[in-house]
Amino acid sequence: MATGGCRSYVVGCEASCAAALVDPELSQIDRYVALAARDGLRIRYLIDTHTHADHFSATQQLARQLAVPVVMHCDSPAPFVDLRLRDGELLVLGNLRLQAMHTPGHTRDSMCLRVEDRVFTGDTLLIGGTGRTDLPSGDAGALYESLFSGLLKLDPSLMVFPAHEYKGRAHSTIGQELADNPRLQKRDRGAAHQYDRGQDGGADAVRGRSDRAVHVSGRTPCTH
């Protein structure tokens, strides 16, 4: 859909045509609506994986436009959130089950979403990088625990879909990140300070970028 390092996702259930938008960006609203209409999807939830510092979220405006709830982790400070998830809770989307994983570190309210054979990692885990922790509510030690005591213990074959990607890669896997991600090679807790300026390739998180949307229907992702 667009160039730039930020990514958003349309997650859809093929059987029920119910869909959720993950990390939608304000400038892309018309594209999300058009994509859903083209594929016969009905957007049921608007999800932010964390409080964004690098772009303006579209959740609040889309919630008014579509009359659907905004979903975030229960630690989110946003006053407009309608549904607040706790660690382990499920969001039902037709035949799909999106499981929330609280992964604080990049921000206090960061969460990942596991659904079938993939996990949407927000800014917690990137392809070849991690989210930075030197922004408001960031905590390098918390990110270390979220990664090594939580996210990275998942099935190595799970596909990783992050909220940022600067080199055009579609996705990775948990196993590939454990093997190749330079931010994950120092695995003692004393190395957690490296996450202060995480990110992929040293890219600065605080720059406005447009989103690239990926439509996920059942188990087969199609890139738009």
SELUM-117629 format. One line per 2 residues: number of its first residue (from 1); their letters; for each residue x, y, z of C-alpha. Coordinates in steps of 0.02 Angstrom, whole numbers, plus 50000, padded with zeros to 5 digits. Each point is the difference from the previous one (the first is absolute). Layout:
<kegus>
NUM> a> X Y Z | ...;
</kegus>
This chain:
<kegus>
1> ma> 50000 50000 50000 | 50133 50127 50047;
3> tg> 50184 50026 50033 | 50078 50034 50168;
5> gc> 50046 49902 50153 | 49836 49989 50095;
7> rs> 49884 49852 49974 | 49819 49966 50037;
9> yv> 49901 49842 49975 | 49824 49945 49954;
11> vg> 49966 49833 50084 | 49848 49914 49927;
13> ce> 49901 49841 50030 | 49960 49923 49832;
15> as> 49845 49908 50063 | 49913 50144 50089;
17> ca> 50077 50147 49905 | 50034 50082 50169;
19> aa> 50161 50102 50006 | 50109 50101 50116;
21> lv> 50120 50141 49959 | 50166 49992 50092;
23> dp> 50099 50161 50024 | 49906 50105 49871;
25> el> 50079 50166 49952 | 49899 50159 49978;
27> sq> 50052 50042 49822 | 49947 49828 49936;
29> id> 49817 49997 50056 | 49926 50002 49825;
31> ry> 50112 49857 49947 | 49950 49891 50146;
33> va> 49817 50027 49966 | 50022 49967 49814;
35> la> 50102 49842 50032 | 49869 49930 50117;
37> ar> 49860 50040 49878 | 50094 49921 49855;
39> dg> 50025 49838 50095 | 49827 49997 50076;
41> lr> 50062 50021 50178 | 49909 50085 50143;
43> ir> 50117 50089 50119 | 49951 49952 50179;
45> yl> 50148 50060 50103 | 50133 50135 49992;
47> id> 50157 49947 50092 | 50154 50098 50051;
49> th> 50140 49889 50064 | 50069 50147 50101;
51> th> 49998 50188 50018 | 50085 50062 49842;
53> ad> 50133 50135 49999 | 50043 49989 49815;
55> hf> 49832 50026 49914 | 49822 50054 50033;
57> sa> 49886 49852 50036 | 49840 49988 49899;
59> tq> 49906 49902 50132 | 49904 50145 50078;
61> ql> 49941 50072 49834 | 49957 49830 49927;
63> ar> 49904 49956 50157 | 49888 50151 49973;
65> ql> 49985 49965 49813 | 49964 49813 50012;
67> av> 49920 49991 50174 | 50117 49861 50057;
69> pv> 50104 49986 50160 | 50181 50050 50026;
71> vm> 50104 49863 50082 | 50162 50021 50098;
73> hc> 50086 49924 50149 | 49923 50045 50168;
75> ds> 50154 50107 50044 | 49967 50120 49857;
77> pa> 49978 50180 50059 | 49887 50040 49852;
79> pf> 49827 50057 50060 | 49910 49945 49842;
81> vd> 50038 49814 50014 | 49841 49896 50005;
83> lr> 50070 49826 50033 | 50154 49975 50108;
85> lr> 50086 49831 49988 | 50103 49914 50134;
87> dg> 50140 49877 49971 | 49932 49837 49931;
89> el> 49827 50064 49959 | 49922 49956 49832;
91> lv> 49918 50109 49871 | 49875 49899 49897;
93> lg> 49996 50039 49815 | 49885 49875 49915;
95> nl> 50096 49837 50002 | 50162 50086 50048;
97> rl> 50063 50027 50178 | 50121 50144 50028;
99> qa> 50093 49973 50163 | 50074 50151 50088;
101> mh> 50176 49989 50071 | 50050 50144 50113;
103> tp> 50178 50044 49947 | 50049 50161 50090;
105> gh> 50166 50081 49963 | 49983 50108 49846;
107> tr> 49852 50075 50091 | 49910 49947 50158;
109> ds> 49844 49954 49901 | 50085 49900 49863;
111> mc> 49920 49836 49950 | 50021 49870 49864;
113> lr> 49858 49905 49918 | 50016 49815 49962;
115> ve> 49882 49927 49872 | 50020 49825 49927;
117> dr> 50171 49988 49915 | 50057 50179 50027;
119> vf> 50028 50134 50129 | 49980 50188 49977;
121> tg> 50141 50070 50104 | 49970 50187 49995;
123> dt> 50162 50088 50048 | 50054 49865 50121;
125> ll> 50091 49893 49871 | 50050 50059 49827;
127> ig> 50085 49906 49859 | 50182 50015 50046;
129> gt> 49965 50121 50142 | 49895 50046 50150;
131> gr> 49898 50150 50053 | 50092 50140 50087;
133> td> 49973 50031 50185 | 50055 50181 50021;
135> lp> 49828 50074 49967 | 49864 50035 50131;
137> sg> 49958 49844 50105 | 50139 49900 49916;
139> da> 50100 49879 50108 | 50149 49901 49935;
141> ga> 49990 49871 50139 | 49816 49971 49969;
143> ly> 50033 49977 49814 | 50133 49870 50038;
145> es> 49876 49902 50107 | 49862 50017 49869;
147> lf> 50116 49929 49868 | 50097 49863 50089;
149> sg> 49868 49947 50127 | 49853 50013 49883;
151> ll> 49998 50035 49814 | 50158 49905 49954;
153> kl> 49938 49843 50089 | 49861 49980 49873;
155> dp> 50008 49871 49860 | 50153 50042 49894;
157> sl> 49898 49975 49841 | 49877 50139 50042;
159> mv> 50007 50139 49871 | 50045 50172 50065;
161> fp> 49908 50153 49933 | 50069 50159 50079;
163> ah> 49933 50178 50001 | 50159 50063 49916;
165> ey> 50106 49934 49858 | 50123 50108 49904;
167> kg> 50075 49877 49876 | 49848 49932 49910;
169> ra> 49995 49830 50085 | 49825 49928 50014;
171> hs> 50022 49902 50161 | 50120 49894 50100;
173> ti> 49981 49859 50127 | 50037 49986 50185;
175> gq> 50137 49874 49959 | 50081 50113 49870;
177> el> 50003 50145 50121 | 50078 49895 50137;
179> ad> 50135 49945 49878 | 50035 50160 49905;
181> np> 49934 50154 50091 | 50154 50093 50067;
183> rl> 49897 50071 50144 | 49965 49825 50065;
185> qk> 50175 49926 50000 | 50050 50071 50170;
187> rd> 49879 49904 50107 | 50053 50046 50177;
189> rg> 49890 50128 50087 | 50148 50116 50024;
191> aa> 49997 50037 49813 | 49824 50072 50007;
193> hq> 50068 50178 49982 | 50026 49962 49814;
195> yd> 49812 50022 49975 | 50006 50185 50044;
197> rg> 50030 50039 49817 | 49930 49841 49926;
199> qd> 49915 50001 49832 | 50055 49923 49836;
201> gg> 50161 50063 49926 | 50006 50149 50118;
203> ad> 49845 50080 49924 | 49922 50136 50106;
205> av> 49826 49953 50059 | 49939 50178 50016;
207> rg> 49967 50043 49819 | 49832 50003 49913;
209> rs> 49982 49861 49873 | 49859 49927 49897;
211> dr> 49940 49822 50027 | 50013 49845 49895;
213> av> 49848 49892 50030 | 49999 49812 49995;
215> hv> 49836 49905 49987 | 49998 49837 50094;
217> sg> 49854 49885 49957 | 50001 49837 50095;
219> rt> 50176 49931 49987 | 50054 50080 49837;
221> pc> 50068 50178 50002 | 49981 50104 49843;
223> th> 50103 50159 49988 | 49915 50154 49927;
</kegus>
